[in-house]
Amino acid sequence: MKSFFRGISFYILIFLIILSIVYMYGKPPQTIDKISFSEFIVELKNDNIRSIHLVENTLTGTIKSTNSQFESYVPSVFGSDVVFDKYILPQIEEGRIELSSQAPAKTPWFLEILPSIFMILIFVVFWFVFMQQSQGGGRVMSFGKSRAKLHKEDEQKKVSFDEVAGLDEEKEELEEVVDFLKNPKKYIDLGARIPKGILMVGPPGTGKTYLSRATAGEAGVPFYSISGSDFVEMFVGVGASRVRDLFEQAKKNSPCIVFIDEIDAVGRKRGAGLGGGHDEREQTLNQLLVEMDGFGVNEGIIIIAATNRPDILDSALLRPGRFDRQVMVGVPDIKGRTAIFTVHSKDKPLDKGVEMEVLARRTPGFTPADIENLMNEAAILTARKNQKSIKMDTIEEAITKIIAGPEKRSRVISEDEKKLTAFHEAGHALVARMLPHTDPVHQITIIPRGRAGGFTMILPKEDKYYATKTDMNERIVHLLGGRVAEQIVLDEISTGASNDLERATDIARAMVTKYGMSDKLGPVNYSSSDEIFLGKDFSSKRNYSEDLAFEIDKEIRDLIESAYKRAETILKDNIDKLHEIANKLLEVETLDSEQFEAFFTDKPQEAKEEENSTETDEASNTEEKNKAEDKSNDVNKDQDKDSSDIQDHEE
């Protein structure tokens, strides 16, 4: 409703109302009698007409007897000339009647050019609206203006560091910046300068943007926010102009904080082989480099940028003097997840049985965004059940839903496919139970979820940041357990293990080519970490010979075959347990950890061997967490058996 009063439609309506009132009441009241032409002739012969006003075929005048106004129309068959010569002219000559007329009306000059002006105005309005839409609602001719939004304390809810959970070390790095903005003299006396830029690096959803807002809220200074993609446009030179305008605005409000989200959109490595030196993105990056640390001095302007792809940023952007600090915002550990669960559940009615520490242990690898989404899904499921408080089992169901997808109980599955899925998942679970270094089984189900016909969920007891060679070998064995079970029991294999084979092959290839875990090829890295178009090459390079490529393929195949034989041995030695677990799955469809462990109460679990952790580099940590651990949730999703919908799905 408010937008209606602010828009032009309201004023047009007011104008039309005023125009109607003027038209209706602006003229003085006047009574005019309309008479026929025959009556006019009669009155004219009776000498009862005082005056006549003739305009083409219309007669108006005054009647003597009544002193009233009349109006009559001359029929076209007579014509005004005939009436004038025969009836009116004689009385005029005798002086008994007054005749008046007027010259033909001429159109004023301004009315003649009005249509042209009207067409020009329509074109101007159309062009104005079109340009406004193309600029996202901005002003016309504002291509070079910055799109950064200025957030002040009175325009947004102030965010403090107390509201940021699970990022203690990261907050310490930024608290120094806040303290410098509040108490600059303490640092200036020591000869220290404020960091010009802080680059926050981390996976999506870890809280980089929220942490930046908390920094601005704590410092109490103006906070500009803009996305890296807002700099680059289809017009050449617009990006560099927007960078200049952004820093000009920031200088007027210094000290201030400028937050650039997804800076990799504008800060990619230069010289990628595309566009040459005149590429629009490179011009924008060059201007950003100059503004951050050039001949000009930007006192009191702190640049905070966020990205999850630091490997593709230009080296000139990352050097000290531009981005002095790089803050790694990683996935929270169990302590951090506990605090994050507390933050995201403070406005939700939780049941007394909900324990934050238990939830944190069951969600390894979850980011703050994942946890927020998890609690929201739990609240939605609670509303669906018409319950008043969120219970522990509802949150457990939400965890499974996020990891594996929603249940599809309505799907019609044949008995043969159901049996195949049961033995496949039983094979995964049994092999995982017998391997000494594999984490315990949390849940087994043959109910379809998402694109999976069933899955086996394995959750680690504690957070893992490195993986040993033994861990990776056992993971391959565990992944092949489902395929081996199909082969042993049903003497048949299916497409349900396609994702298992893909992940097992990826792990084996990483062991051989990236982590140097091959006894035959030695501790040598044969992989190339450079991606296409990130550097100066149009294609990836292989830094080994064809003979060595053959050896690598052979070593990968040997690892897979060795793991396959080990899984086969485990399942044959425990064939009775395999049948028991599969038959129970066919009966109840889902087994939790306690029901699964009940099959082994008469046979204690093999003692876990002491893990000998191997030292790996930071890249090993990140790669293994993304691909091998994959949120540390070992969920084996078997694909739908329908041949028309076979898709590999990586968790």
CORCORNOR-V236455 format. One record per backbone hydrogen bond with DSSP energy under -1.0 kcal/mol. NH is the residue of the N-H (numbers start at 1). CO is the residue of the C=O. If there is no record, write none. Layout:
# CORCORNOR-V236455
<<NH:CO> <NH:CO>>
This chain:
# CORCORNOR-V236455
<<5:1> <6:2> <7:3> <12:8> <13:9> <14:10> <15:11> <16:12> <17:13> <18:14> <19:15> <20:16> <21:17> <22:18> <23:19> <24:20> <25:21> <26:22> <33:69> <35:71> <40:36> <41:37> <42:38> <43:39> <44:40> <45:41> <46:42> <47:44> <48:43> <50:62> <51:62> <52:98> <53:60> <54:100> <55:58> <58:55> <59:72> <60:53> <61:70> <62:51> <63:68> <64:48> <67:63> <70:61> <71:33> <72:59> <74:57> <78:75> <79:75> <83:79> <84:80> <85:81> <86:82> <87:83> <88:83> <89:84> <92:88> <93:89> <94:90> <96:91> <98:50> <100:52> <112:108> <113:109> <117:113> <118:114> <119:115> <120:116> <121:117> <122:118> <123:119> <124:120> <125:121> <126:122> <127:123> <128:124> <129:125> <130:126> <131:127> <132:128> <133:129> <134:130> <135:131> <136:133> <137:132> <142:139> <145:142> <149:225> <151:223> <155:152> <163:160> <164:161> <171:167> <172:168> <173:169> <174:170> <175:171> <178:174> <179:175> <180:176> <181:177> <182:178> <183:179> <188:184> <189:185> <191:188> <192:187> <198:303> <199:325> <200:305> <201:327> <202:307> <206:203> <211:207> <212:208> <213:209> <214:210> <215:211> <216:212> <217:213> <218:214> <219:215> <220:216> <223:151> <224:257> <225:149> <226:259> <228:261> <230:227> <231:228> <238:235> <241:237> <242:238> <243:239> <244:240> <245:241> <246:242> <247:243> <248:244> <249:245> <250:246> <251:247> <252:248> <256:300> <257:222> <258:302> <259:224> <260:304> <261:226> <263:306> <265:262> <266:263> <267:263> <269:312> <283:279> <284:280> <285:281> <286:282> <287:283> <288:284> <289:285> <290:286> <291:287> <292:288> <293:289> <302:256> <303:196> <304:258> <305:198> <306:260> <307:200> <312:309> <313:310> <314:267> <322:319> <323:319> <324:197> <325:197> <327:199> <329:201> <337:333> <338:334> <339:335> <340:336> <341:337> <342:338> <343:339> <344:340> <348:345> <351:390> <354:351> <359:355> <360:356> <361:357> <362:358> <366:363> <369:205> <371:367> <372:368> <373:369> <374:370> <375:371> <376:372> <377:373> <378:374> <379:375> <380:376> <381:377> <382:378> <383:379> <384:380> <385:381> <386:383> <387:382> <390:349> <395:391> <396:392> <397:393> <398:394> <399:395> <400:396> <401:397> <402:398> <403:399> <404:400> <405:401> <408:448> <411:408> <418:414> <419:415> <420:416> <421:417> <422:418> <423:419> <424:420> <425:421> <426:422> <427:423> <428:424> <429:425> <430:426> <431:427> <432:428> <433:429> <434:430> <435:431> <442:457> <443:457> <444:591> <445:455> <446:589> <449:452> <450:406> <452:449> <453:638> <455:445> <457:443> <458:634> <459:440> <472:468> <473:469> <474:470> <475:471> <476:472> <477:473> <478:474> <479:475> <480:476> <484:480> <485:481> <486:482> <487:483> <488:484> <489:485> <490:486> <492:486> <498:495> <501:497> <502:498> <503:499> <504:500> <505:501> <506:502> <507:503> <508:504> <509:505> <510:506> <511:507> <512:508> <513:509> <514:510> <515:510> <517:511> <522:518> <524:522> <526:513> <527:513> <533:537> <534:531> <549:545> <550:546> <551:547> <552:548> <553:549> <554:550> <555:551> <556:552> <557:553> <558:554> <559:555> <560:556> <561:557> <562:558> <563:559> <564:560> <565:561> <566:562> <567:563> <568:564> <569:565> <570:566> <571:567> <572:568> <573:569> <578:574> <579:575> <580:576> <581:577> <582:578> <583:579> <584:580> <585:581> <586:582> <587:583> <588:584> <589:585> <591:444> <596:592> <597:593> <598:594> <599:596> <600:597> <603:600> <621:617> <622:618> <623:619> <624:620> <625:621> <626:622> <627:623> <629:624> <630:625> <631:625> <633:630> <634:458> <635:633> <636:456> <638:454> <639:496> <640:451> <645:642>>
